């Protein structure tokens, strides 16, 4: 069975646990959304952010007659 554990590595205990878990080569895996391509719920990719920001800037400029 696979367990999902969230460690707060800004705390002393979180740092200790993370160092300890990194020692194991089998049975422990660390997922990094930046490298595996999966975007956590509530987040967006940088490409999606740029598209949304561009749309919002254009709407603002059109609304206020800037462009």
PDB file of N, H, CA, C and O in Angstrom:
ATOM      1  N   UNK A   1       0.837  -1.164   0.000  1.00  0.00           N
ATOM      2  CA  UNK A   1       0.000   0.000   0.000  1.00  0.00           C
ATOM      3  C   UNK A   1       0.894   1.242   0.000  1.00  0.00           C
ATOM      4  O   UNK A   1       1.934   1.263   0.658  1.00  0.00           O
ATOM      5  N   UNK A   2       0.489   2.258  -0.729  1.00  0.00           N
ATOM      6  H   UNK A   2      -0.356   2.240  -1.263  1.00  0.00           H
ATOM      7  CA  UNK A   2       1.239   3.514  -0.795  1.00  0.00           C
ATOM      8  C   UNK A   2       0.570   4.528   0.116  1.00  0.00           C
ATOM      9  O   UNK A   2      -0.647   4.707   0.077  1.00  0.00           O
ATOM     10  N   UNK A   3       1.367   5.185   0.928  1.00  0.00           N
ATOM     11  H   UNK A   3       2.356   5.040   0.960  1.00  0.00           H
ATOM     12  CA  UNK A   3       0.880   6.209   1.852  1.00  0.00           C
ATOM     13  C   UNK A   3       1.360   7.579   1.383  1.00  0.00           C
ATOM     14  O   UNK A   3       2.508   7.729   0.965  1.00  0.00           O
ATOM     15  N   UNK A   4       0.494   8.559   1.452  1.00  0.00           N
ATOM     16  H   UNK A   4      -0.439   8.436   1.791  1.00  0.00           H
ATOM     17  CA  UNK A   4       0.885   9.931   1.140  1.00  0.00           C
ATOM     18  C   UNK A   4       1.121  10.655   2.457  1.00  0.00           C
ATOM     19  O   UNK A   4       0.249  10.689   3.325  1.00  0.00           O
ATOM     20  N   UNK A   5       2.298  11.228   2.592  1.00  0.00           N
ATOM     21  H   UNK A   5       3.006  11.201   1.886  1.00  0.00           H
ATOM     22  CA  UNK A   5       2.672  11.934   3.819  1.00  0.00           C
ATOM     23  C   UNK A   5       3.109  13.335   3.442  1.00  0.00           C
ATOM     24  O   UNK A   5       3.855  13.517   2.481  1.00  0.00           O
ATOM     25  N   UNK A   6       2.656  14.312   4.182  1.00  0.00           N
ATOM     26  H   UNK A   6       2.050  14.164   4.963  1.00  0.00           H
ATOM     27  CA  UNK A   6       3.054  15.700   3.950  1.00  0.00           C
ATOM     28  C   UNK A   6       3.992  16.118   5.077  1.00  0.00           C
ATOM     29  O   UNK A   6       3.613  16.114   6.248  1.00  0.00           O
ATOM     30  N   UNK A   7       5.216  16.478   4.710  1.00  0.00           N
ATOM     31  H   UNK A   7       5.523  16.481   3.758  1.00  0.00           H
ATOM     32  CA  UNK A   7       6.208  16.928   5.682  1.00  0.00           C
ATOM     33  C   UNK A   7       6.411  18.428   5.535  1.00  0.00           C
ATOM     34  O   UNK A   7       6.558  18.938   4.424  1.00  0.00           O
ATOM     35  N   UNK A   8       6.417  19.116   6.635  1.00  0.00           N
ATOM     36  H   UNK A   8       6.297  18.702   7.538  1.00  0.00           H
ATOM     37  CA  UNK A   8       6.733  20.539   6.623  1.00  0.00           C
ATOM     38  C   UNK A   8       8.233  20.650   6.875  1.00  0.00           C
ATOM     39  O   UNK A   8       8.681  20.618   8.021  1.00  0.00           O
ATOM     40  N   UNK A   9       9.003  20.780   5.798  1.00  0.00           N
ATOM     41  H   UNK A   9       8.638  20.806   4.867  1.00  0.00           H
ATOM     42  CA  UNK A   9      10.453  20.791   5.967  1.00  0.00           C
ATOM     43  C   UNK A   9      11.004  22.153   6.363  1.00  0.00           C
ATOM     44  O   UNK A   9      12.201  22.410   6.236  1.00  0.00           O
ATOM     45  N   UNK A  10      10.121  23.022   6.844  1.00  0.00           N
ATOM     46  H   UNK A  10       9.148  22.813   6.947  1.00  0.00           H
ATOM     47  CA  UNK A  10      10.601  24.260   7.468  1.00  0.00           C
ATOM     48  C   UNK A  10      10.747  24.069   8.972  1.00  0.00           C
ATOM     49  O   UNK A  10      11.266  24.944   9.666  1.00  0.00           O
ATOM     50  N   UNK A  11      10.282  22.910   9.480  1.00  0.00           N
ATOM     51  H   UNK A  11       9.860  22.200   8.917  1.00  0.00           H
ATOM     52  CA  UNK A  11      10.408  22.616  10.910  1.00  0.00           C
ATOM     53  C   UNK A  11      11.591  21.674  11.133  1.00  0.00           C
ATOM     54  O   UNK A  11      12.041  21.006  10.202  1.00  0.00           O
ATOM     55  N   UNK A  12      12.081  21.625  12.335  1.00  0.00           N
ATOM     56  H   UNK A  12      11.716  22.168  13.091  1.00  0.00           H
ATOM     57  CA  UNK A  12      13.214  20.771  12.676  1.00  0.00           C
ATOM     58  C   UNK A  12      12.859  19.302  12.469  1.00  0.00           C
ATOM     59  O   UNK A  12      13.638  18.555  11.878  1.00  0.00           O
ATOM     60  N   UNK A  13      11.680  18.878  12.954  1.00  0.00           N
ATOM     61  H   UNK A  13      11.047  19.485  13.434  1.00  0.00           H
ATOM     62  CA  UNK A  13      11.272  17.482  12.790  1.00  0.00           C
ATOM     63  C   UNK A  13      11.081  17.127  11.323  1.00  0.00           C
ATOM     64  O   UNK A  13      11.457  16.033  10.903  1.00  0.00           O
ATOM     65  N   UNK A  14      10.515  18.014  10.548  1.00  0.00           N
ATOM     66  H   UNK A  14      10.210  18.903  10.889  1.00  0.00           H
ATOM     67  CA  UNK A  14      10.326  17.779   9.123  1.00  0.00           C
ATOM     68  C   UNK A  14      11.651  17.612   8.404  1.00  0.00           C
ATOM     69  O   UNK A  14      11.788  16.741   7.545  1.00  0.00           O
ATOM     70  N   UNK A  15      12.629  18.441   8.747  1.00  0.00           N
ATOM     71  H   UNK A  15      12.518  19.149   9.445  1.00  0.00           H
ATOM     72  CA  UNK A  15      13.956  18.335   8.130  1.00  0.00           C
ATOM     73  C   UNK A  15      14.616  17.006   8.475  1.00  0.00           C
ATOM     74  O   UNK A  15      15.218  16.364   7.615  1.00  0.00           O
ATOM     75  N   UNK A  16      14.499  16.596   9.741  1.00  0.00           N
ATOM     76  H   UNK A  16      14.010  17.118  10.440  1.00  0.00           H
ATOM     77  CA  UNK A  16      15.091  15.329  10.177  1.00  0.00           C
ATOM     78  C   UNK A  16      14.454  14.155   9.443  1.00  0.00           C
ATOM     79  O   UNK A  16      15.157  13.266   8.964  1.00  0.00           O
ATOM     80  N   UNK A  17      13.132  14.151   9.354  1.00  0.00           N
ATOM     81  H   UNK A  17      12.561  14.874   9.743  1.00  0.00           H
ATOM     82  CA  UNK A  17      12.430  13.069   8.675  1.00  0.00           C
ATOM     83  C   UNK A  17      12.787  13.024   7.190  1.00  0.00           C
ATOM     84  O   UNK A  17      12.972  11.945   6.627  1.00  0.00           O
ATOM     85  N   UNK A  18      12.883  14.166   6.572  1.00  0.00           N
ATOM     86  H   UNK A  18      12.733  15.042   7.029  1.00  0.00           H
ATOM     87  CA  UNK A  18      13.219  14.213   5.140  1.00  0.00           C
ATOM     88  C   UNK A  18      14.619  13.648   4.895  1.00  0.00           C
ATOM     89  O   UNK A  18      14.820  12.854   3.975  1.00  0.00           O
ATOM     90  N   UNK A  19      15.586  14.059   5.721  1.00  0.00           N
ATOM     91  H   UNK A  19      15.423  14.704   6.468  1.00  0.00           H
ATOM     92  CA  UNK A  19      16.950  13.520   5.586  1.00  0.00           C
ATOM     93  C   UNK A  19      16.956  12.008   5.780  1.00  0.00           C
ATOM     94  O   UNK A  19      17.617  11.279   5.040  1.00  0.00           O
ATOM     95  N   UNK A  20      16.216  11.546   6.780  1.00  0.00           N
ATOM     96  H   UNK A  20      15.680  12.138   7.381  1.00  0.00           H
ATOM     97  CA  UNK A  20      16.154  10.112   7.068  1.00  0.00           C
ATOM     98  C   UNK A  20      15.539   9.351   5.891  1.00  0.00           C
ATOM     99  O   UNK A  20      16.072   8.318   5.485  1.00  0.00           O
ATOM    100  N   UNK A  21      14.450   9.835   5.348  1.00  0.00           N
ATOM    101  H   UNK A  21      14.017  10.674   5.678  1.00  0.00           H
ATOM    102  CA  UNK A  21      13.775   9.154   4.248  1.00  0.00           C
ATOM    103  C   UNK A  21      14.607   9.141   2.970  1.00  0.00           C
ATOM    104  O   UNK A  21      14.524   8.191   2.192  1.00  0.00           O
ATOM    105  N   UNK A  22      15.400  10.171   2.744  1.00  0.00           N
ATOM    106  H   UNK A  22      15.468  10.943   3.376  1.00  0.00           H
ATOM    107  CA  UNK A  22      16.245  10.231   1.536  1.00  0.00           C
ATOM    108  C   UNK A  22      17.328   9.157   1.556  1.00  0.00           C
ATOM    109  O   UNK A  22      17.906   8.848   0.515  1.00  0.00           O
ATOM    110  N   UNK A  23      17.608   8.590   2.715  1.00  0.00           N
ATOM    111  H   UNK A  23      17.138   8.841   3.561  1.00  0.00           H
ATOM    112  CA  UNK A  23      18.625   7.542   2.815  1.00  0.00           C
ATOM    113  C   UNK A  23      18.170   6.245   2.167  1.00  0.00           C
ATOM    114  O   UNK A  23      18.999   5.453   1.717  1.00  0.00           O
ATOM    115  N   UNK A  24      16.863   6.018   2.113  1.00  0.00           N
ATOM    116  H   UNK A  24      16.189   6.661   2.478  1.00  0.00           H
ATOM    117  CA  UNK A  24      16.338   4.761   1.596  1.00  0.00           C
ATOM    118  C   UNK A  24      16.212   4.821   0.084  1.00  0.00           C
ATOM    119  O   UNK A  24      15.652   5.770  -0.465  1.00  0.00           O
ATOM    120  N   UNK A  25      16.732   3.809  -0.582  1.00  0.00           N
ATOM    121  H   UNK A  25      17.187   3.037  -0.136  1.00  0.00           H
ATOM    122  CA  UNK A  25      16.711   3.773  -2.050  1.00  0.00           C
ATOM    123  C   UNK A  25      15.495   3.009  -2.576  1.00  0.00           C
ATOM    124  O   UNK A  25      15.040   3.272  -3.690  1.00  0.00           O
ATOM    125  N   UNK A  26      14.963   2.071  -1.795  1.00  0.00           N
ATOM    126  H   UNK A  26      15.332   1.858  -0.890  1.00  0.00           H
ATOM    127  CA  UNK A  26      13.805   1.283  -2.217  1.00  0.00           C
ATOM    128  C   UNK A  26      12.635   1.565  -1.276  1.00  0.00           C
ATOM    129  O   UNK A  26      12.808   1.691  -0.064  1.00  0.00           O
ATOM    130  N   UNK A  27      11.461   1.660  -1.852  1.00  0.00           N
ATOM    131  H   UNK A  27      11.320   1.558  -2.836  1.00  0.00           H
ATOM    132  CA  UNK A  27      10.257   1.802  -1.047  1.00  0.00           C
ATOM    133  C   UNK A  27       9.889   3.231  -0.698  1.00  0.00           C
ATOM    134  O   UNK A  27       8.822   3.470  -0.134  1.00  0.00           O
ATOM    135  N   UNK A  28      10.752   4.188  -1.023  1.00  0.00           N
ATOM    136  H   UNK A  28      11.619   3.993  -1.482  1.00  0.00           H
ATOM    137  CA  UNK A  28      10.472   5.598  -0.737  1.00  0.00           C
ATOM    138  C   UNK A  28      10.635   6.379  -2.029  1.00  0.00           C
ATOM    139  O   UNK A  28      11.639   6.243  -2.727  1.00  0.00           O
ATOM    140  N   UNK A  29       9.646   7.192  -2.338  1.00  0.00           N
ATOM    141  H   UNK A  29       8.830   7.303  -1.771  1.00  0.00           H
ATOM    142  CA  UNK A  29       9.699   8.002  -3.563  1.00  0.00           C
ATOM    143  C   UNK A  29       9.228   9.419  -3.221  1.00  0.00           C
ATOM    144  O   UNK A  29       8.254   9.607  -2.493  1.00  0.00           O
ATOM    145  N   UNK A  30       9.933  10.393  -3.753  1.00  0.00           N
ATOM    146  H   UNK A  30      10.725  10.240  -4.345  1.00  0.00           H
ATOM    147  CA  UNK A  30       9.561  11.788  -3.572  1.00  0.00           C
ATOM    148  C   UNK A  30       9.023  12.313  -4.897  1.00  0.00           C
ATOM    149  O   UNK A  30       9.704  12.249  -5.920  1.00  0.00           O
ATOM    150  N   UNK A  31       7.798  12.833  -4.873  1.00  0.00           N
ATOM    151  H   UNK A  31       7.245  12.886  -4.042  1.00  0.00           H
ATOM    152  CA  UNK A  31       7.210  13.428  -6.066  1.00  0.00           C
ATOM    153  C   UNK A  31       7.502  14.916  -6.080  1.00  0.00           C
ATOM    154  O   UNK A  31       7.302  15.610  -5.083  1.00  0.00           O
ATOM    155  N   UNK A  32       7.973  15.392  -7.209  1.00  0.00           N
ATOM    156  H   UNK A  32       8.135  14.828  -8.018  1.00  0.00           H
ATOM    157  CA  UNK A  32       8.244  16.812  -7.374  1.00  0.00           C
ATOM    158  C   UNK A  32       7.405  17.303  -8.551  1.00  0.00           C
ATOM    159  O   UNK A  32       7.709  16.974  -9.697  1.00  0.00           O
ATOM    160  N   UNK A  33       6.344  18.092  -8.288  1.00  0.00           N
ATOM    161  H   UNK A  33       6.097  18.359  -7.357  1.00  0.00           H
ATOM    162  CA  UNK A  33       5.486  18.556  -9.370  1.00  0.00           C
ATOM    163  C   UNK A  33       6.236  19.326 -10.455  1.00  0.00           C
ATOM    164  O   UNK A  33       5.801  19.352 -11.607  1.00  0.00           O
ATOM    165  N   UNK A  34       7.340  19.943 -10.106  1.00  0.00           N
ATOM    166  H   UNK A  34       7.694  19.923  -9.171  1.00  0.00           H
ATOM    167  CA  UNK A  34       8.102  20.714 -11.088  1.00  0.00           C
ATOM    168  C   UNK A  34       8.779  19.805 -12.112  1.00  0.00           C
ATOM    169  O   UNK A  34       9.020  20.220 -13.246  1.00  0.00           O
ATOM    170  N   UNK A  35       9.085  18.576 -11.721  1.00  0.00           N
ATOM    171  H   UNK A  35       8.890  18.239 -10.800  1.00  0.00           H
ATOM    172  CA  UNK A  35       9.786  17.680 -12.632  1.00  0.00           C
ATOM    173  C   UNK A  35       8.907  16.602 -13.239  1.00  0.00           C
ATOM    174  O   UNK A  35       9.208  16.108 -14.325  1.00  0.00           O
ATOM    175  N   UNK A  36       7.819  16.222 -12.562  1.00  0.00           N
ATOM    176  H   UNK A  36       7.574  16.623 -11.679  1.00  0.00           H
ATOM    177  CA  UNK A  36       7.004  15.133 -13.103  1.00  0.00           C
ATOM    178  C   UNK A  36       5.815  15.623 -13.927  1.00  0.00           C
ATOM    179  O   UNK A  36       5.093  14.805 -14.498  1.00  0.00           O
ATOM    180  N   UNK A  37       5.597  16.920 -14.001  1.00  0.00           N
ATOM    181  H   UNK A  37       6.183  17.584 -13.536  1.00  0.00           H
ATOM    182  CA  UNK A  37       4.581  17.469 -14.888  1.00  0.00           C
ATOM    183  C   UNK A  37       3.166  17.496 -14.344  1.00  0.00           C
ATOM    184  O   UNK A  37       2.260  17.974 -15.027  1.00  0.00           O
ATOM    185  N   UNK A  38       2.948  16.998 -13.138  1.00  0.00           N
ATOM    186  H   UNK A  38       3.684  16.610 -12.583  1.00  0.00           H
ATOM    187  CA  UNK A  38       1.599  17.051 -12.574  1.00  0.00           C
ATOM    188  C   UNK A  38       1.444  18.325 -11.762  1.00  0.00           C
ATOM    189  O   UNK A  38       2.323  18.684 -10.978  1.00  0.00           O
ATOM    190  N   UNK A  39       0.333  18.997 -11.950  1.00  0.00           N
ATOM    191  H   UNK A  39      -0.381  18.706 -12.586  1.00  0.00           H
ATOM    192  CA  UNK A  39       0.083  20.252 -11.251  1.00  0.00           C
ATOM    193  C   UNK A  39      -0.861  19.975 -10.083  1.00  0.00           C
ATOM    194  O   UNK A  39      -1.966  19.477 -10.299  1.00  0.00           O
ATOM    195  N   UNK A  40      -0.450  20.288  -8.844  1.00  0.00           N
ATOM    196  H   UNK A  40       0.448  20.692  -8.669  1.00  0.00           H
ATOM    197  CA  UNK A  40      -1.327  20.051  -7.700  1.00  0.00           C
ATOM    198  C   UNK A  40      -2.613  20.867  -7.818  1.00  0.00           C
ATOM    199  O   UNK A  40      -2.638  21.922  -8.451  1.00  0.00           O
ATOM    200  N   UNK A  41      -3.674  20.363  -7.199  1.00  0.00           N
ATOM    201  H   UNK A  41      -3.654  19.506  -6.684  1.00  0.00           H
ATOM    202  CA  UNK A  41      -4.959  21.045  -7.221  1.00  0.00           C
ATOM    203  C   UNK A  41      -4.812  22.450  -6.632  1.00  0.00           C
ATOM    204  O   UNK A  41      -4.174  22.634  -5.595  1.00  0.00           O
ATOM    205  N   UNK A  42      -5.400  23.422  -7.294  1.00  0.00           N
ATOM    206  H   UNK A  42      -5.919  23.273  -8.136  1.00  0.00           H
ATOM    207  CA  UNK A  42      -5.320  24.797  -6.820  1.00  0.00           C
ATOM    208  C   UNK A  42      -4.167  25.589  -7.420  1.00  0.00           C
ATOM    209  O   UNK A  42      -4.061  26.792  -7.183  1.00  0.00           O
ATOM    210  N   UNK A  43      -3.308  24.943  -8.186  1.00  0.00           N
ATOM    211  H   UNK A  43      -3.394  23.966  -8.378  1.00  0.00           H
ATOM    212  CA  UNK A  43      -2.178  25.606  -8.816  1.00  0.00           C
ATOM    213  C   UNK A  43      -2.374  25.617 -10.326  1.00  0.00           C
ATOM    214  O   UNK A  43      -3.231  24.902 -10.845  1.00  0.00           O
ATOM    215  N   UNK A  44      -1.594  26.415 -11.027  1.00  0.00           N
ATOM    216  H   UNK A  44      -0.898  26.996 -10.605  1.00  0.00           H
ATOM    217  CA  UNK A  44      -1.628  26.418 -12.482  1.00  0.00           C
ATOM    218  C   UNK A  44      -0.203  26.450 -13.006  1.00  0.00           C
ATOM    219  O   UNK A  44       0.727  26.840 -12.301  1.00  0.00           O
ATOM    220  N   UNK A  45      -0.050  26.034 -14.256  1.00  0.00           N
ATOM    221  H   UNK A  45      -0.806  25.718 -14.829  1.00  0.00           H
ATOM    222  CA  UNK A  45       1.273  26.048 -14.866  1.00  0.00           C
ATOM    223  C   UNK A  45       1.670  27.489 -15.193  1.00  0.00           C
ATOM    224  O   UNK A  45       0.817  28.376 -15.227  1.00  0.00           O
ATOM    225  N   UNK A  46       2.940  27.718 -15.428  1.00  0.00           N
ATOM    226  H   UNK A  46       3.633  26.997 -15.400  1.00  0.00           H
ATOM    227  CA  UNK A  46       3.394  29.064 -15.783  1.00  0.00           C
ATOM    228  C   UNK A  46       2.819  29.489 -17.135  1.00  0.00           C
ATOM    229  O   UNK A  46       2.542  30.669 -17.353  1.00  0.00           O
ATOM    230  N   UNK A  47       2.641  28.526 -18.038  1.00  0.00           N
ATOM    231  H   UNK A  47       2.865  27.568 -17.861  1.00  0.00           H
ATOM    232  CA  UNK A  47       2.053  28.833 -19.342  1.00  0.00           C
ATOM    233  C   UNK A  47       0.606  29.319 -19.165  1.00  0.00           C
ATOM    234  O   UNK A  47       0.201  30.319 -19.758  1.00  0.00           O
ATOM    235  N   UNK A  48      -0.159  28.602 -18.346  1.00  0.00           N
ATOM    236  H   UNK A  48       0.169  27.789 -17.865  1.00  0.00           H
ATOM    237  CA  UNK A  48      -1.544  28.999 -18.092  1.00  0.00           C
ATOM    238  C   UNK A  48      -1.602  30.370 -17.405  1.00  0.00           C
ATOM    239  O   UNK A  48      -2.476  31.182 -17.708  1.00  0.00           O
ATOM    240  N   UNK A  49      -0.670  30.622 -16.483  1.00  0.00           N
ATOM    241  H   UNK A  49       0.041  29.962 -16.237  1.00  0.00           H
ATOM    242  CA  UNK A  49      -0.622  31.917 -15.801  1.00  0.00           C
ATOM    243  C   UNK A  49      -0.382  33.047 -16.795  1.00  0.00           C
ATOM    244  O   UNK A  49      -1.054  34.078 -16.745  1.00  0.00           O
ATOM    245  N   UNK A  50       0.583  32.851 -17.703  1.00  0.00           N
ATOM    246  H   UNK A  50       1.128  32.014 -17.744  1.00  0.00           H
ATOM    247  CA  UNK A  50       0.886  33.891 -18.696  1.00  0.00           C
ATOM    248  C   UNK A  50      -0.315  34.182 -19.589  1.00  0.00           C
ATOM    249  O   UNK A  50      -0.592  35.338 -19.909  1.00  0.00           O
ATOM    250  N   UNK A  51      -1.023  33.132 -19.989  1.00  0.00           N
ATOM    251  H   UNK A  51      -0.798  32.193 -19.729  1.00  0.00           H
ATOM    252  CA  UNK A  51      -2.207  33.316 -20.837  1.00  0.00           C
ATOM    253  C   UNK A  51      -3.279  34.105 -20.094  1.00  0.00           C
ATOM    254  O   UNK A  51      -3.834  35.066 -20.628  1.00  0.00           O
ATOM    255  N   UNK A  52      -3.569  33.695 -18.854  1.00  0.00           N
ATOM    256  H   UNK A  52      -3.118  32.914 -18.421  1.00  0.00           H
ATOM    257  CA  UNK A  52      -4.599  34.387 -18.063  1.00  0.00           C
ATOM    258  C   UNK A  52      -4.209  35.834 -17.771  1.00  0.00           C
ATOM    259  O   UNK A  52      -5.047  36.733 -17.837  1.00  0.00           O
ATOM    260  N   UNK A  53      -2.936  36.055 -17.450  1.00  0.00           N
ATOM    261  H   UNK A  53      -2.255  35.325 -17.396  1.00  0.00           H
ATOM    262  CA  UNK A  53      -2.476  37.415 -17.151  1.00  0.00           C
ATOM    263  C   UNK A  53      -2.594  38.301 -18.382  1.00  0.00           C
ATOM    264  O   UNK A  53      -3.018  39.452 -18.278  1.00  0.00           O
ATOM    265  N   UNK A  54      -2.227  37.783 -19.536  1.00  0.00           N
ATOM    266  H   UNK A  54      -1.882  36.849 -19.621  1.00  0.00           H
ATOM    267  CA  UNK A  54      -2.321  38.554 -20.775  1.00  0.00           C
ATOM    268  C   UNK A  54      -3.771  38.932 -21.076  1.00  0.00           C
ATOM    269  O   UNK A  54      -4.047  40.064 -21.475  1.00  0.00           O
ATOM    270  N   UNK A  55      -4.683  38.002 -20.888  1.00  0.00           N
ATOM    271  H   UNK A  55      -4.459  37.083 -20.563  1.00  0.00           H
ATOM    272  CA  UNK A  55      -6.104  38.275 -21.117  1.00  0.00           C
ATOM    273  C   UNK A  55      -6.593  39.367 -20.172  1.00  0.00           C
ATOM    274  O   UNK A  55      -7.296  40.286 -20.594  1.00  0.00           O
ATOM    275  N   UNK A  56      -6.223  39.268 -18.888  1.00  0.00           N
ATOM    276  H   UNK A  56      -5.652  38.521 -18.546  1.00  0.00           H
ATOM    277  CA  UNK A  56      -6.665  40.267 -17.899  1.00  0.00           C
ATOM    278  C   UNK A  56      -6.086  41.646 -18.190  1.00  0.00           C
ATOM    279  O   UNK A  56      -6.782  42.652 -18.048  1.00  0.00           O
ATOM    280  N   UNK A  57      -4.822  41.702 -18.596  1.00  0.00           N
ATOM    281  H   UNK A  57      -4.257  40.885 -18.711  1.00  0.00           H
ATOM    282  CA  UNK A  57      -4.194  42.985 -18.914  1.00  0.00           C
ATOM    283  C   UNK A  57      -4.890  43.620 -20.118  1.00  0.00           C
ATOM    284  O   UNK A  57      -5.177  44.817 -20.117  1.00  0.00           O
ATOM    285  N   UNK A  58      -5.155  42.817 -21.135  1.00  0.00           N
ATOM    286  H   UNK A  58      -4.922  41.845 -21.136  1.00  0.00           H
ATOM    287  CA  UNK A  58      -5.837  43.332 -22.328  1.00  0.00           C
ATOM    288  C   UNK A  58      -7.236  43.853 -21.994  1.00  0.00           C
ATOM    289  O   UNK A  58      -7.640  44.905 -22.490  1.00  0.00           O
ATOM    290  N   UNK A  59      -7.974  43.124 -21.158  1.00  0.00           N
ATOM    291  H   UNK A  59      -7.645  42.270 -20.755  1.00  0.00           H
ATOM    292  CA  UNK A  59      -9.316  43.567 -20.764  1.00  0.00           C
ATOM    293  C   UNK A  59      -9.248  44.887 -19.990  1.00  0.00           C
ATOM    294  O   UNK A  59     -10.057  45.787 -20.215  1.00  0.00           O
ATOM    295  N   UNK A  60      -8.284  44.994 -19.081  1.00  0.00           N
ATOM    296  H   UNK A  60      -7.627  44.263 -18.898  1.00  0.00           H
ATOM    297  CA  UNK A  60      -8.119  46.219 -18.297  1.00  0.00           C
ATOM    298  C   UNK A  60      -7.800  47.397 -19.202  1.00  0.00           C
ATOM    299  O   UNK A  60      -8.377  48.475 -19.062  1.00  0.00           O
ATOM    300  N   UNK A  61      -6.874  47.181 -20.131  1.00  0.00           N
ATOM    301  H   UNK A  61      -6.405  46.305 -20.244  1.00  0.00           H
ATOM    302  CA  UNK A  61      -6.489  48.255 -21.043  1.00  0.00           C
ATOM    303  C   UNK A  61      -7.661  48.674 -21.942  1.00  0.00           C
ATOM    304  O   UNK A  61      -7.871  49.865 -22.170  1.00  0.00           O
ATOM    305  N   UNK A  62      -8.412  47.715 -22.442  1.00  0.00           N
ATOM    306  H   UNK A  62      -8.242  46.747 -22.256  1.00  0.00           H
ATOM    307  CA  UNK A  62      -9.585  48.020 -23.262  1.00  0.00           C
ATOM    308  C   UNK A  62     -10.617  48.805 -22.454  1.00  0.00           C
ATOM    309  O   UNK A  62     -11.195  49.775 -22.945  1.00  0.00           O
ATOM    310  N   UNK A  63     -10.842  48.380 -21.217  1.00  0.00           N
ATOM    311  H   UNK A  63     -10.372  47.592 -20.819  1.00  0.00           H
ATOM    312  CA  UNK A  63     -11.841  49.016 -20.365  1.00  0.00           C
ATOM    313  C   UNK A  63     -11.490  50.478 -20.092  1.00  0.00           C
ATOM    314  O   UNK A  63     -12.377  51.330 -20.040  1.00  0.00           O
ATOM    315  N   UNK A  64     -10.203  50.770 -19.916  1.00  0.00           N
ATOM    316  H   UNK A  64      -9.482  50.078 -19.958  1.00  0.00           H
ATOM    317  CA  UNK A  64      -9.750  52.111 -19.544  1.00  0.00           C
ATOM    318  C   UNK A  64      -9.180  52.895 -20.730  1.00  0.00           C
ATOM    319  O   UNK A  64      -8.638  53.986 -20.551  1.00  0.00           O
ATOM    320  N   UNK A  65      -9.301  52.346 -21.926  1.00  0.00           N
ATOM    321  H   UNK A  65      -9.742  51.460 -22.071  1.00  0.00           H
ATOM    322  CA  UNK A  65      -8.847  53.046 -23.123  1.00  0.00           C
ATOM    323  C   UNK A  65      -7.365  53.279 -23.186  1.00  0.00           C
ATOM    324  O   UNK A  65      -6.925  54.279 -23.754  1.00  0.00           O
ATOM    325  N   UNK A  66      -6.588  52.401 -22.627  1.00  0.00           N
ATOM    326  H   UNK A  66      -6.945  51.589 -22.165  1.00  0.00           H
ATOM    327  CA  UNK A  66      -5.141  52.572 -22.583  1.00  0.00           C
ATOM    328  C   UNK A  66      -4.506  52.165 -23.918  1.00  0.00           C
ATOM    329  O   UNK A  66      -3.601  52.844 -24.402  1.00  0.00           O
ATOM    330  N   UNK A  67      -4.962  51.093 -24.497  1.00  0.00           N
ATOM    331  H   UNK A  67      -5.698  50.542 -24.104  1.00  0.00           H
ATOM    332  CA  UNK A  67      -4.372  50.635 -25.772  1.00  0.00           C
ATOM    333  C   UNK A  67      -5.250  50.979 -26.925  1.00  0.00           C
ATOM    334  O   UNK A  67      -4.915  50.672 -28.069  1.00  0.00           O
TER     335      UNK A  67
END
